[in-house]
């Protein structure tokens, strides 16, 4: 068991997943306080950040091409459910 602080409460670093969840929750709450224009700025930044993290592999290229063919054939795109 991770050692706790002065009050016996473990630090965030002892439970990194819990720290991440708190961070995500904090971000979600903060976003609700933004104006629509600010939310759009965050959206654009996040989209760019995600693009930078994607690896453009052969498999990824094949998925893009398959999706383009499906769209050209009039098939509706698949949507991932949360």
Secondary structure, 3 states (H helix, E strand, C coil): CCCECCCCCECHHHHHHHHHHHHHHHHHHHHHCCCHHHHHHHHHHHHHHHHHHCCCCHHHHHHHHHHHHHHHCCCCCCCCCC
